[in-house]
Amino acid sequence: MAASELYTKYARVWIPDPEEVWKSAELLKDYKPGDKVLQLRLEEGKDLEYCLDPKTKELPPLRNPDILVGENDLTALSYLHEPAVLHNLKVRFIDSKLIYTYCGIVLVAINPYEQLPIYGEDIINAYSGQNMGDMDPHIFAVAEEAYKQMARDERNQSIIVSGESGAGKTVSAKYAMRYFATVSGSASEANVEEKVLASNPIMESIGNAKTTRNDNSSRFGKYIEIGFDKRYRIIGANMRTYLLEKSRVVFQAEEERNYHIFYQLCASAALPEFKTLRLGNANYFHYTKQGGSPVIDGVDDAKEMVNTRQACTLLGISDSYQMGIFRILAGILHLGNVEFVSRDSDSCTVPPKHEPLTIFCDLMGVEYEEMAHWLCHRKLATATETYIKPISKLHAINARDALAKHIYANLFNWIVDHVNKALHATVKQHSFIGVLDIYGFETFEINSFEQFCINYANEKLQQQFNMHVFKLEQEEYMKEQIPWTLIDFYDNQPCINLIEAKMGVLDLLDEECKMPKGSDDSWAQKLYNTHLNKCALFEKPRLSNKAFIIKHFADKVEYQCEGFLEKNKDTVYEEQIKVLKSSKKFKLLPELFQDEEKVLSPTSATPSGRVPLSRTAVKPAKARPGQASKEHKKTVGHQFRNSLHLLMETLNATTPHYVRCIKPNDFKFPFTFDEKRAVQQLRACGVLETIRISAAGFPSRWTYQEFFSRYRVLMKQRDVLGDRKQTCKNVLEKLIQDKDKYQFGKTKIFFRAGQVAYLEKIRADKLRAACIRIQKTIRGWLMRKKYMRMRKAAVTIQRHVRGYQARCYAKFLRRTRAAITIQKFQRMYVVRKRYQRMRATTIALQALLRGYMVRNKYQMMLREHKTVIIQKHVRGWLARLHYCRILKAIVYLQCCYRRMMAKRELKKLKIEARSVERYKKLHIGLENKIMQLQRKIDEQNKEYKSLLEKMSNLEITYSTETEKLRNDVERLRMSEEEAKNATNRVISLQEEIAKLRKELHQTQSEKKTIEEWADKYKHDTEQLVSELKEQNTLLKTEKEDLNRRIHDQAREITESMERKLVEETKQLELDLNDERLRYQNLLNEFSRLEERYDDLKDEMNLMVSIPKPGHKRTDSTHSSNESEYTFSSEITEAEDLPVRMEEPSEKKAPLDMSLFLKLQKRVTELEQEKQSLQDELDRKEEQALRAKAKEEERPPMRGAELEYESLKRQELESENKKLKNELNELQKALTETRAPEVTAPGAPAYRVLLDQLTSVSEELEVRKEEVLILRSQLVSQKEAIQPKEDKNTMTDATLLLEDVQKMKDKGEIAQAYIGLKETNRQSPQDYHMLNEDGELWLAYEGLKQANRLLESQLQSQKKSHENELESLRGEIQSLKEENNRQQQLLAQNLQLPPEARIEASLQHEITRLTNENLFYEELYADDPKKYQLYRISLYKRMIDLMEQLEKQDKTVRKLKKQLKVFAKKIGELEVGQMENISPGQIIDEPIRPVNIPRKEKDFQGMLEYKREDEQKLVKNLILELKPRGVAVNLIPGLPAYILFMCVRHADYLNDDQKVRSLLTSTINGIKKVLKKRGDDFETVSFWLSNTCRFLHCLKQYSGEEGFMKHNTPRQNEHCLTNFDLAEYRQVLSDLAIQIYQQLVRVLENILQPMIVSGMLEHETIQGVSGVKPTGLRKRTSSIADEGTYTLDSIIRQLNSFHSVMCQHGMDPELIKQVVKQMFYIIGAVTLNNLLLRKDMCSWSKGMQIRYNVSQLEEWLRDKNLMNSGAKETLEPLIQAAQLLQVKKKTDEDAEAICSMCNALTTAQIVKVLNLYTPVNEFEERVLVSFIRTIQVRLRDRKDSPQLLMDAKHIFPVTFPFNPSSLALETIQIPASLGLGFISRV
């Protein structure tokens, strides 16, 4: 298809624009060949006529389809030209905030002038191992590509970073080095990667400065080689520098600064160590104040100085050398302040005692006079003589500046050398990656020698770049067997020849420098004569004879000749250098100039074979004798050319990778794009040249499968063949007629520029036509459906309307008839009512008249009667008034008399009171105590009363208010009734007045008064009622409000408490999970260090010399170093570690060992902390389990314990009641009376108080003694009663008799008898254990001691205490009787069963104590103190008895078990002795031999092995056991059961060494297996399952109640008896955690390659998404080719994992945790890849992801794992897929997105929206304004700023206790295990 055919109506083109460079416009009509004008419409709506060039008739470039805008690779654009590149970069930079874009093999990086969160370690891990085209463009992708190619191709690599000043070159190079340091690590503990990164602050401080374009501009070029060993780990680095800008040391332009180090020194001048440098503010020194901008915004020079010094220290530059560097730098600053005074035009001098020069000389350690002399003079040497010539002031200033530049340049070189020494590799370098950070193309208003060298270097680099791009294109065509046609590209070799060839610019410059009187003007003339009009690239400015123009590849540059010769010669007077070299006080200064004598040729090699460092062209130009003099005379240009040639040789020997940095604007505004500046840099950096080379050939490339998938819609069914390649060929021949527009390769189709856009246009037209057809059909169907619905509705409406009309007519007829009937009856009713009303009125008038007359008569009679009554009452009142006056006078007289008598009595009482006060003073102390007690009681009573009063007042107030309201209501009711009566009375009076108006005028006036009063009263009453109603309403509302508030407050309090409880619970759970995670991470780190230690030890053993003759190597499974892995406890492990660390040989580096020891010590500390936390956690969990167990199933307590508890409770209750009674008596005694006798000595209250105080103090002492006695009794009981397992006592015999009674058959009885007999033979009888609990012996011993004590007391106090002796004898007798009685009772009890025995003995003891208590109560009734002492002793005896009983119970149970075991063992060993025993002694019936096989079946669940077979056991059961072979047919967890049964036997033997050795060997064996086959999932899963089962067995059979509640009685008998293995359980738990983490790593390694391909790239739903055009970068195809992973691959792998874990018998809870971790890995990796791949963020891809997630959920349902929490881990991925599919336009959409995506962070949501890319033209992009709206709405959300999920995160694992129901005695050992040397017990 011809290109002109694409210029149709609505096609969009780019037209030039002076402001925006290029503007977009749309064609208003089709273009026809021959048209001179195009009718266009700009985007702002303005119409425009665009005139074509009449000569070239070149059409404006076409604009790419919208779906191609924002592509990751510019070469993926269909139309490759400048406006398309510029627009694509702008859209990515401004709209999507993406700063990186590929352009073929070039990474274009635009400086955002803002810190972006895209350089974290999570991003590095995401890019590690990925192909370059699979992820979004990034500097890490380029670094990964270089690292991968270095490892794959065994070829050195280079990353060339170029760009303008301020474009971000240094930062890009820094991030590339950080990537290498993070991914590769270092080969030793020397932290080489940290040193490589630490070199950046030093080089930036001495080589970077602020310019007008950049605050941190690199003023030198550097090439850093990062060395790697054979394992591709960093071992060192080397740095080369190029063309340091020395002129900046002495001169800075406006708004610029000198090098950062000078300002850092000035900012740190106040430091004590810098006082000797005599520094000050930067504005004081001439070399730092010229730019007028000494401060950079946001930069603290003092802090930067600290960073610089820290970096120096890290790189091995000592403090003394650092101070030497700072002295030299300070000396340069002071040298700049040196001034000169002219003596005449040809000479000058330094002022005497010039302070700056004095300081300079002091710092440098040189003589003041010599330096002052040689600053103003120079030496001229001829063939015969030497002259000293003074110089002018101007020359002196220039010489001073030259000296300063020379010193700084040498110091710069010295620092670079030392940095290289610090980074030098100690081992042989295998390969390297070079990072070139070099200046980009520069053009200023005034361009000098520096710009000339920079542009020369860029010409060389551009040539190398062009050749490399051309080479890659050629290789691609040859690989695909495409006919190769020569592509014409710009070759800048002529420009390079103009500069460096013979008689070139540099050659002429060097020649002029050799001339005695050479000048810049003469050099310019030579240039004009040589090149002007002869070379097309050389021009002369019109208005200048001291400048020249060179046409570089990027632009024309005009260079000013002034200063070229001086800078090229770099003249420094040799005498000044000699003065500096003569410094003896300052050793560093001469070192700076030693290298000048040892200059190597740039082409020579160092002895090590490495390329030497090139110097920065700063060597003095003075002659030296011999060859050194010739080398020294090399000019700066010559040295720079040599070093550049060396650089190009290095780059050509490596595989280059290009990074082009673009500066978006000159004002450093974040994310602001200036099109003009961007275009200038794109032209200068070679990006457009890459585009042009690509566009000249076949830039668009598709694989056949991708082309078929994308353009399947353009094919008919008959065109689709089985061969995809042939199908594509057939289709393309029909679609594109011109065969030159495409080529068929082996695997790809190549298209010319514009052809993909044409195909996209055809595809869009086809889809649009299909859409129109679908719309037409659907709209017709919808209209037909609508018509049918309307017709049906119309018929229905007509039917209903007609029926309605008929019904209305019938209703009208019925109403008319009814109306006539109603009228008839209405008229009759009106007439009847009129008659009845007249009749009733007449009758009422008659009744009223008659009633009026009768009432008048009645009123007259009533008035007469009331008058009589009034008279009666008045007369009685007068009589009563007279009587009352007389009575009052009599009473007054009586009161006066009584007052007189009372006064007399008062005087007597006062006299008595004075005597009482004196008595009170004598006892004021006691009264104060009483008052204090009374005050406390009163205060408590007051508080209680006040609370009661408040409550009662509230109740009274409420009741009074209620009563008041009730009274008011009653009163109002009465008033209403009175008002009604009054109204009735007024009406009657009105009627009477109407009839008798003429006769009763006075009555009429009274009636009016009554009427007025009644009205007023009625009005007042109504008003009062209304007010009361209002008040009542208000009170009700207030009451309701109060009730509502109370309910609300209660509800709020309840809710808040519940909420707080839930939050605290969640927080505790989170804290617990965090603690577990931290502990397990520490455990993981510990295991990693342990493995590393083993590796280092293995390497050390390999390095050890050959062993001595005769030494034989032992088997690997019988290592003699197993003690190193002893896991007896956490403490022993921690103690053994330092010993192990001392074993490696002396060849080990001490730094490695010290670091390892520090790490080991830290791990030990963390382990101890972990252990304490774990113990606390276990303790809490055990307490909770115990409480729960006690609540759920409280075991029945023994009768003795219940009785003991009840007695104890009764005793305490009685004591409590007694104390309360005594307190009440005290209060009564103090409060009843207040007479003086109460407080007197001997008074009742006083005696009560003293008695109570005494009793309280005695009670306290008694309690103390009781506690002490209890403690001593406990200790004595422990010493007296100790079970002796190796001796048989009378208790054993008694127990044996009991067991004999319980035995079922004769065989058991016979064996028990033999065992008893042999036991009695072997050991003598122990008289200390006469009965089962030793009570008789203890009682006897107690009596003996009491007798001795009593005898001694009797001898000493015989005469004075005879009565007491008699009483004691009686008591002894009673005790003896009681003892005999107890012995008899005990003998009777021994014949009873154990339960009845204990209950009977305890009941007897209680009865005895009760009787004794009653006896002593009667005995000590008169002496309460003795009774109290007796009660205390009784209480002690009860406690002692109960404790003895409990201990003896435990001892009995234990001895019973041992006796049974011994009896059975003896029976098995001495079966033959049964014949020698007479039948009468045992039983009448003979013993039958059938008992023997039955005994073999009764196993104890133990396995016996010999000590020497332990290693064999570990080898066969652990080391050589293969899960896939033998173990697959075993019982799940069989190795764990076997190991535990062996542990049980060692515990049974009470052999702690055997237990420890077996457990240690087991743990070490598991570790060895996992280390050897740790990448095999089946092996790791198998041993994780067995380790957990072993751990559960140790818990289940530990004997702890919390673990035994699910056991059977038989299983409880198998519990461990001698050893507590809790510490080993912790070690096994740690081992299980390590195995679990290893299992997660294994499955992660297996799943990792499948996830992205199966979840993202594979089209599970075929045809939903089409493939977009791709660029030159390799990209993983989304079409399922052979060998690629699909979702089915992931599900098959999950099935495999699940079946293996189930087959190995892994705990279900543990399987759920593993599945949850797997799903988290799948979700995290998928989401991270989605966030870093723009091509995956589309609507169709969201549908694919949701479908894939649904398949994973279905898998969870099939496996019954929906409650494992795995689905929740996929929530972020699900929400990201929903985000790709939801509508993204309006504010409502934004609100819905914010509420929906609660599992995604703000950064992730914004990233997905920025990356969203339409696949088809019908989809729309997300507007920037919508993204801003989302950001505003999510501004207050507090979430992590991290973009990517942590795919390496491992959830903390727990191992819930899972007891086994399998009986140990039923386990059979297969012969296939090779464990014939162990036997079942």
Disulfide bonds with the S-S distance in Angstrom:
none
